[in-house]
Amino acid sequence: MTSMNDVAGLRLACATYPELEYEFEPAIGTVWGYMRQRGIPCFTPGLLKSIRDFGDALRAGGGTVECEGTRYKVHYYVAASRVPRVFNLGGDIGLFLLLIKARDRDALARYAALCIDNIHARVQNYGCPELTTISLVQGEALGGGFETALASDVIVAEESATMGLPEILFNLFPGMGAYSLLARRVGPRLAEELILSGRVLPAARLHEMGIVDVLAKEGEGEAAVRDWILKNARRRVGFQAVMQARKQVFPLTRAELDAVVGTWVECAMRLEERDLRMMERLVRAQQERLERSARAAVGAPRLAVAAR
């Protein structure tokens, strides 16, 4: 094991996947994991498998990562996104539609189990009690995106970020941990209110509710994560012990998550044609938004040239 590099801000590449990349910042012992989907920024099976693979490697390494031939101890694992204005839009609704219409219950259950593989691993700190998990939310975190944030020890969100659980709009519910995680943070009554309302709330409101831990100014999310790490460096061991105590007092077992997923699969298979039409509209809206963003990205350099 080598000593930490003290050069502030220096990052080392440690893993890259088609929809995901990881960097390690030795000065603060932090892995930054960035989602970077090319299509709709949701949890595709490929992205879920990549996240699981990295988590498995982190666990197998006893909370260490190898970067450029050197192995480092990880104290913090930050989940973030490189997609502009989006953390993650949640489940792969297009896939849900195909599987529900095909009546493929088993495939839907396998997708849900893959989601739970990642949620439970994050809740359990990848088997490393000395590891703190952080979610940096910049932009939208919906459905499974919000669940991923909730699975972390600490949620840092920029002021423009929004989070919510809109599944009730198409007669479904967020079944990959939302109820369990929210009930442990804010109690069952408020958890049910958030789930059944389908409301998407600004980060400031969620901070007031005690769901978001750190509210950062626009564009300063990464700096806020670093500030939180540095301010808490002296009490890191104590903080991690408190997080473990929280999980011992309010344990979230794999069995509980699997049981709720079973309910989610049954609910999905009972959706009616009008519910599926709503899902189709949401997929179209996501696709149209992606196309608008692509056109804007292409047009931006031309506008800049014209301005000069």
LUMFIVO-24916 format. One record per residue (C-alpha): residue number from 0; residue in three letters; x, y, z. Coordinates in pm, whole numbers, plus 50000, padded with zeros to 5 digits. Layout:
{i=NUM aa=ALA u=X v=Y w=Z}
...
//
This chain:
{i=0 aa=MET u=50000 v=50000 w=50000}
{i=1 aa=THR u=50147 v=50335 w=49901}
{i=2 aa=SER u=50108 v=50665 w=50083}
{i=3 aa=MET u=49855 v=50919 w=49962}
{i=4 aa=ASN u=49961 v=51177 w=49709}
{i=5 aa=ASP u=49926 v=51519 w=49870}
{i=6 aa=VAL u=49881 v=51716 w=49549}
{i=7 aa=ALA u=49542 v=51882 w=49590}
{i=8 aa=GLY u=49302 v=51820 w=49306}
{i=9 aa=LEU u=49518 v=51559 w=49132}
{i=10 aa=ARG u=49306 v=51275 w=48994}
{i=11 aa=LEU u=49403 v=50937 w=48860}
{i=12 aa=ALA u=49198 v=50727 w=48621}
{i=13 aa=CYS u=49108 v=50397 w=48787}
{i=14 aa=ALA u=48830 v=50239 w=48575}
{i=15 aa=THR u=48631 v=50315 w=48262}
{i=16 aa=TYR u=48316 v=50152 w=48126}
{i=17 aa=PRO u=48099 v=50243 w=47824}
{i=18 aa=GLU u=47857 v=50447 w=48039}
{i=19 aa=LEU u=48067 v=50507 w=48347}
{i=20 aa=GLU u=48411 v=50633 w=48448}
{i=21 aa=TYR u=48597 v=50640 w=48777}
{i=22 aa=GLU u=48868 v=50875 w=48899}
{i=23 aa=PHE u=49062 v=50865 w=49225}
{i=24 aa=GLU u=49172 v=51177 w=49412}
{i=25 aa=PRO u=49456 v=51069 w=49642}
{i=26 aa=ALA u=49472 v=51389 w=49849}
{i=27 aa=ILE u=49128 v=51315 w=49997}
{i=28 aa=GLY u=49114 v=50939 w=49942}
{i=29 aa=THR u=48808 v=50975 w=49720}
{i=30 aa=VAL u=48674 v=50779 w=49425}
{i=31 aa=TRP u=48455 v=50986 w=49193}
{i=32 aa=GLY u=48219 v=50770 w=48985}
{i=33 aa=TYR u=48059 v=50955 w=48693}
{i=34 aa=MET u=47765 v=50826 w=48493}
{i=35 aa=ARG u=47792 v=50939 w=48129}
{i=36 aa=GLN u=47517 v=50773 w=47927}
{i=37 aa=ARG u=47498 v=50859 w=47559}
{i=38 aa=GLY u=47126 v=50789 w=47528}
{i=39 aa=ILE u=46851 v=50860 w=47779}
{i=40 aa=PRO u=47035 v=50903 w=48112}
{i=41 aa=CYS u=46862 v=50622 w=48298}
{i=42 aa=PHE u=46971 v=50297 w=48460}
{i=43 aa=THR u=47019 v=50069 w=48163}
{i=44 aa=PRO u=47117 v=49707 w=48232}
{i=45 aa=GLY u=47466 v=49785 w=48103}
{i=46 aa=LEU u=47514 v=50077 w=48341}
{i=47 aa=LEU u=47383 v=49875 w=48635}
{i=48 aa=LYS u=47622 v=49588 w=48559}
{i=49 aa=SER u=47917 v=49826 w=48532}
{i=50 aa=ILE u=47837 v=49986 w=48868}
{i=51 aa=ARG u=47802 v=49641 w=49023}
{i=52 aa=ASP u=48134 v=49526 w=48874}
{i=53 aa=PHE u=48318 v=49824 w=49021}
{i=54 aa=GLY u=48151 v=49773 w=49358}
{i=55 aa=ASP u=48249 v=49405 w=49354}
{i=56 aa=ALA u=48611 v=49501 w=49281}
{i=57 aa=LEU u=48606 v=49758 w=49562}
{i=58 aa=ARG u=48475 v=49496 w=49803}
{i=59 aa=ALA u=48723 v=49232 w=49686}
{i=60 aa=GLY u=49007 v=49480 w=49734}
{i=61 aa=GLY u=48905 v=49548 w=50093}
{i=62 aa=GLY u=48813 v=49909 w=50015}
{i=63 aa=THR u=49109 v=49978 w=49786}
{i=64 aa=VAL u=49139 v=50065 w=49417}
{i=65 aa=GLU u=49425 v=50026 w=49174}
{i=66 aa=CYS u=49516 v=50332 w=48970}
{i=67 aa=GLU u=49801 v=50341 w=48722}
{i=68 aa=GLY u=49972 v=50044 w=48884}
{i=69 aa=THR u=49940 v=50161 w=49245}
{i=70 aa=ARG u=49682 v=50048 w=49501}
{i=71 aa=TYR u=49515 v=50313 w=49720}
{i=72 aa=LYS u=49287 v=50304 w=50021}
{i=73 aa=VAL u=48944 v=50459 w=49956}
{i=74 aa=HIS u=48779 v=50663 w=50230}
{i=75 aa=TYR u=48496 v=50816 w=50021}
{i=76 aa=TYR u=48302 v=50699 w=49716}
{i=77 aa=VAL u=48110 v=50975 w=49536}
{i=78 aa=ALA u=47833 v=50892 w=49288}
{i=79 aa=ALA u=47791 v=51171 w=49032}
{i=80 aa=SER u=47706 v=51236 w=48666}
{i=81 aa=ARG u=47866 v=51400 w=48366}
{i=82 aa=VAL u=47531 v=51436 w=48187}
{i=83 aa=PRO u=47440 v=51808 w=48191}
{i=84 aa=ARG u=47151 v=51888 w=48428}
{i=85 aa=VAL u=47081 v=51521 w=48503}
{i=86 aa=PHE u=47199 v=51294 w=48784}
{i=87 aa=ASN u=46985 v=51003 w=48666}
{i=88 aa=LEU u=46625 v=50977 w=48541}
{i=89 aa=GLY u=46574 v=50636 w=48703}
{i=90 aa=GLY u=46454 v=50306 w=48565}
{i=91 aa=ASP u=46471 v=50210 w=48198}
{i=92 aa=ILE u=46106 v=50279 w=48118}
{i=93 aa=GLY u=46146 v=50174 w=47756}
{i=94 aa=LEU u=46266 v=49834 w=47873}
{i=95 aa=PHE u=45983 v=49814 w=48127}
{i=96 aa=LEU u=45733 v=49867 w=47848}
{i=97 aa=LEU u=45878 v=49592 w=47631}
{i=98 aa=LEU u=45888 v=49339 w=47914}
{i=99 aa=ILE u=45540 v=49420 w=48047}
{i=100 aa=LYS u=45386 v=49398 w=47700}
{i=101 aa=ALA u=45567 v=49067 w=47643}
{i=102 aa=ARG u=45444 v=48945 w=47985}
{i=103 aa=ASP u=45805 v=48858 w=48065}
{i=104 aa=ARG u=45783 v=48858 w=48443}
{i=105 aa=ASP u=46117 v=48678 w=48488}
{i=106 aa=ALA u=46315 v=48931 w=48284}
{i=107 aa=LEU u=46152 v=49220 w=48471}
{i=108 aa=ALA u=46243 v=49053 w=48801}
{i=109 aa=ARG u=46605 v=49010 w=48684}
{i=110 aa=TYR u=46630 v=49379 w=48601}
{i=111 aa=ALA u=46488 v=49470 w=48942}
{i=112 aa=ALA u=46730 v=49232 w=49115}
{i=113 aa=LEU u=47021 v=49401 w=48935}
{i=114 aa=CYS u=46902 v=49734 w=49073}
{i=115 aa=ILE u=46887 v=49588 w=49423}
{i=116 aa=ASP u=47237 v=49444 w=49384}
{i=117 aa=ASN u=47362 v=49802 w=49359}
{i=118 aa=ILE u=47134 v=49963 w=49617}
{i=119 aa=HIS u=47209 v=49705 w=49884}
{i=120 aa=ALA u=47583 v=49710 w=49815}
{i=121 aa=ARG u=47585 v=50089 w=49855}
{i=122 aa=VAL u=47379 v=50076 w=50174}
{i=123 aa=GLN u=47630 v=49824 w=50310}
{i=124 aa=ASN u=47927 v=50044 w=50207}
{i=125 aa=TYR u=48052 v=49764 w=49982}
{i=126 aa=GLY u=48143 v=49558 w=50286}
{i=127 aa=CYS u=48388 v=49828 w=50401}
{i=128 aa=PRO u=48284 v=49997 w=50731}
{i=129 aa=GLU u=48565 v=50251 w=50688}
{i=130 aa=LEU u=48414 v=50375 w=50360}
{i=131 aa=THR u=48171 v=50669 w=50341}
{i=132 aa=THR u=47938 v=50693 w=50041}
{i=133 aa=ILE u=47832 v=51031 w=49902}
{i=134 aa=SER u=47593 v=51122 w=49622}
{i=135 aa=LEU u=47648 v=51449 w=49437}
{i=136 aa=VAL u=47321 v=51550 w=49272}
{i=137 aa=GLN u=47348 v=51809 w=48998}
{i=138 aa=GLY u=47025 v=51836 w=48800}
{i=139 aa=GLU u=46743 v=51582 w=48808}
{i=140 aa=ALA u=46738 v=51267 w=49020}
{i=141 aa=LEU u=46413 v=51082 w=48954}
{i=142 aa=GLY u=46292 v=50738 w=49057}
{i=143 aa=GLY u=46595 v=50512 w=49071}
{i=144 aa=GLY u=46821 v=50818 w=49056}
{i=145 aa=PHE u=46667 v=50945 w=49380}
{i=146 aa=GLU u=46691 v=50595 w=49529}
{i=147 aa=THR u=47063 v=50586 w=49449}
{i=148 aa=ALA u=47112 v=50918 w=49626}
{i=149 aa=LEU u=46914 v=50792 w=49927}
{i=150 aa=ALA u=47133 v=50481 w=49948}
{i=151 aa=SER u=47437 v=50697 w=50025}
{i=152 aa=ASP u=47550 v=50807 w=50371}
{i=153 aa=VAL u=47558 v=51171 w=50260}
{i=154 aa=ILE u=47361 v=51358 w=49992}
{i=155 aa=VAL u=47512 v=51678 w=49850}
{i=156 aa=ALA u=47287 v=51863 w=49605}
{i=157 aa=GLU u=47322 v=52186 w=49411}
{i=158 aa=GLU u=47045 v=52443 w=49454}
{i=159 aa=SER u=46909 v=52380 w=49103}
{i=160 aa=ALA u=46883 v=52004 w=49161}
{i=161 aa=THR u=46541 v=51842 w=49177}
{i=162 aa=MET u=46446 v=51500 w=49311}
{i=163 aa=GLY u=46131 v=51296 w=49320}
{i=164 aa=LEU u=45949 v=50969 w=49264}
{i=165 aa=PRO u=45708 v=51015 w=48970}
{i=166 aa=GLU u=45623 v=50646 w=48918}
{i=167 aa=ILE u=45271 v=50690 w=49057}
{i=168 aa=LEU u=45192 v=50894 w=48744}
{i=169 aa=PHE u=45176 v=50567 w=48550}
{i=170 aa=ASN u=45022 v=50369 w=48839}
{i=171 aa=LEU u=45349 v=50214 w=48957}
{i=172 aa=PHE u=45567 v=50287 w=49259}
{i=173 aa=PRO u=45945 v=50311 w=49313}
{i=174 aa=GLY u=46026 v=49956 w=49420}
{i=175 aa=MET u=46405 v=49953 w=49438}
{i=176 aa=GLY u=46446 v=50089 w=49790}
{i=177 aa=ALA u=46265 v=50423 w=49800}
{i=178 aa=TYR u=46015 v=50329 w=50073}
{i=179 aa=SER u=46275 v=50155 w=50289}
{i=180 aa=LEU u=46533 v=50432 w=50255}
{i=181 aa=LEU u=46294 v=50724 w=50298}
{i=182 aa=ALA u=46118 v=50565 w=50595}
{i=183 aa=ARG u=46454 v=50538 w=50769}
{i=184 aa=ARG u=46536 v=50904 w=50697}
{i=185 aa=VAL u=46205 v=51082 w=50750}
{i=186 aa=GLY u=45954 v=50821 w=50872}
{i=187 aa=PRO u=45687 v=50610 w=50696}
{i=188 aa=ARG u=45419 v=50879 w=50676}
{i=189 aa=LEU u=45634 v=51129 w=50487}
{i=190 aa=ALA u=45782 v=50850 w=50277}
{i=191 aa=GLU u=45433 v=50751 w=50164}
{i=192 aa=GLU u=45338 v=51112 w=50098}
{i=193 aa=LEU u=45639 v=51162 w=49871}
{i=194 aa=ILE u=45578 v=50835 w=49687}
{i=195 aa=LEU u=45202 v=50876 w=49641}
{i=196 aa=SER u=45216 v=51244 w=49544}
{i=197 aa=GLY u=45469 v=51188 w=49264}
{i=198 aa=ARG u=45601 v=51536 w=49336}
{i=199 aa=VAL u=45944 v=51643 w=49218}
{i=200 aa=LEU u=46091 v=51881 w=49475}
{i=201 aa=PRO u=46378 v=52130 w=49467}
{i=202 aa=ALA u=46693 v=52051 w=49663}
{i=203 aa=ALA u=46629 v=52339 w=49905}
{i=204 aa=ARG u=46296 v=52188 w=50012}
{i=205 aa=LEU u=46452 v=51844 w=50053}
{i=206 aa=HIS u=46726 v=52003 w=50261}
{i=207 aa=GLU u=46462 v=52153 w=50491}
{i=208 aa=MET u=46303 v=51808 w=50521}
{i=209 aa=GLY u=46633 v=51653 w=50628}
{i=210 aa=ILE u=46675 v=51442 w=50313}
{i=211 aa=VAL u=46955 v=51645 w=50153}
{i=212 aa=ASP u=47249 v=51683 w=50390}
{i=213 aa=VAL u=47447 v=51958 w=50214}
{i=214 aa=LEU u=47297 v=52226 w=49991}
{i=215 aa=ALA u=47555 v=52366 w=49748}
{i=216 aa=LYS u=47546 v=52672 w=49529}
{i=217 aa=GLU u=47495 v=52626 w=49158}
{i=218 aa=GLY u=47806 v=52490 w=48990}
{i=219 aa=GLU u=47984 v=52435 w=49322}
{i=220 aa=GLY u=47876 v=52079 w=49397}
{i=221 aa=GLU u=48218 v=51918 w=49366}
{i=222 aa=ALA u=48375 v=52194 w=49576}
{i=223 aa=ALA u=48104 v=52137 w=49839}
{i=224 aa=VAL u=48186 v=51765 w=49848}
{i=225 aa=ARG u=48555 v=51841 w=49900}
{i=226 aa=ASP u=48475 v=52100 w=50168}
{i=227 aa=TRP u=48257 v=51849 w=50354}
{i=228 aa=ILE u=48532 v=51586 w=50337}
{i=229 aa=LEU u=48801 v=51827 w=50459}
{i=230 aa=LYS u=48586 v=51969 w=50739}
{i=231 aa=ASN u=48504 v=51621 w=50862}
{i=232 aa=ALA u=48850 v=51470 w=50812}
{i=233 aa=ARG u=48942 v=51479 w=51181}
{i=234 aa=ARG u=48627 v=51296 w=51282}
{i=235 aa=ARG u=48615 v=51058 w=50985}
{i=236 aa=VAL u=48649 v=50740 w=51193}
{i=237 aa=GLY u=48384 v=50857 w=51439}
{i=238 aa=PHE u=48147 v=50958 w=51159}
{i=239 aa=GLN u=48184 v=50623 w=50986}
{i=240 aa=ALA u=48118 v=50447 w=51317}
{i=241 aa=VAL u=47798 v=50651 w=51361}
{i=242 aa=MET u=47687 v=50552 w=51009}
{i=243 aa=GLN u=47746 v=50187 w=51099}
{i=244 aa=ALA u=47553 v=50230 w=51424}
{i=245 aa=ARG u=47265 v=50381 w=51227}
{i=246 aa=LYS u=47256 v=50073 w=51007}
{i=247 aa=GLN u=47272 v=49844 w=51308}
{i=248 aa=VAL u=46978 v=50021 w=51474}
{i=249 aa=PHE u=46780 v=50052 w=51149}
{i=250 aa=PRO u=46907 v=49759 w=50941}
{i=251 aa=LEU u=46807 v=49732 w=50577}
{i=252 aa=THR u=46838 v=49371 w=50473}
{i=253 aa=ARG u=46855 v=49224 w=50128}
{i=254 aa=ALA u=46549 v=49018 w=50217}
{i=255 aa=GLU u=46346 v=49334 w=50278}
{i=256 aa=LEU u=46454 v=49487 w=49947}
{i=257 aa=ASP u=46381 v=49164 w=49760}
{i=258 aa=ALA u=46033 v=49142 w=49913}
{i=259 aa=VAL u=45946 v=49496 w=49803}
{i=260 aa=VAL u=46085 v=49424 w=49456}
{i=261 aa=GLY u=45850 v=49126 w=49438}
{i=262 aa=THR u=45559 v=49359 w=49508}
{i=263 aa=TRP u=45690 v=49598 w=49242}
{i=264 aa=VAL u=45705 v=49325 w=48977}
{i=265 aa=GLU u=45349 v=49213 w=49056}
{i=266 aa=CYS u=45231 v=49575 w=49037}
{i=267 aa=ALA u=45405 v=49626 w=48702}
{i=268 aa=MET u=45243 v=49315 w=48558}
{i=269 aa=ARG u=44898 v=49447 w=48657}
{i=270 aa=LEU u=44931 v=49778 w=48471}
{i=271 aa=GLU u=44656 v=49855 w=48226}
{i=272 aa=GLU u=44670 v=49988 w=47873}
{i=273 aa=ARG u=44620 v=50350 w=47982}
{i=274 aa=ASP u=44916 v=50317 w=48221}
{i=275 aa=LEU u=45135 v=50182 w=47944}
{i=276 aa=ARG u=45034 v=50472 w=47720}
{i=277 aa=MET u=45149 v=50713 w=47990}
{i=278 aa=MET u=45482 v=50532 w=48006}
{i=279 aa=GLU u=45513 v=50560 w=47628}
{i=280 aa=ARG u=45454 v=50936 w=47650}
{i=281 aa=LEU u=45726 v=50967 w=47913}
{i=282 aa=VAL u=45973 v=50774 w=47696}
{i=283 aa=ARG u=45892 v=51001 w=47400}
{i=284 aa=ALA u=45937 v=51310 w=47617}
{i=285 aa=GLN u=46276 v=51182 w=47736}
{i=286 aa=GLN u=46384 v=51108 w=47380}
{i=287 aa=GLU u=46271 v=51451 w=47255}
{i=288 aa=ARG u=46461 v=51617 w=47538}
{i=289 aa=LEU u=46773 v=51422 w=47445}
{i=290 aa=GLU u=46739 v=51531 w=47082}
{i=291 aa=ARG u=46696 v=51896 w=47185}
{i=292 aa=SER u=47008 v=51877 w=47398}
{i=293 aa=ALA u=47203 v=51723 w=47110}
{i=294 aa=ARG u=47091 v=52000 w=46873}
{i=295 aa=ALA u=47185 v=52264 w=47129}
{i=296 aa=ALA u=47530 v=52109 w=47176}
{i=297 aa=VAL u=47589 v=52113 w=46799}
{i=298 aa=GLY u=47461 v=52468 w=46762}
{i=299 aa=ALA u=47657 v=52620 w=47049}
{i=300 aa=PRO u=47998 v=52641 w=46873}
{i=301 aa=ARG u=47838 v=52796 w=46566}
{i=302 aa=LEU u=47675 v=53063 w=46781}
{i=303 aa=ALA u=48006 v=53135 w=46946}
{i=304 aa=VAL u=48176 v=53176 w=46607}
{i=305 aa=ALA u=47897 v=53403 w=46486}
{i=306 aa=ALA u=47931 v=53617 w=46798}
{i=307 aa=ARG u=48301 v=53672 w=46730}
//
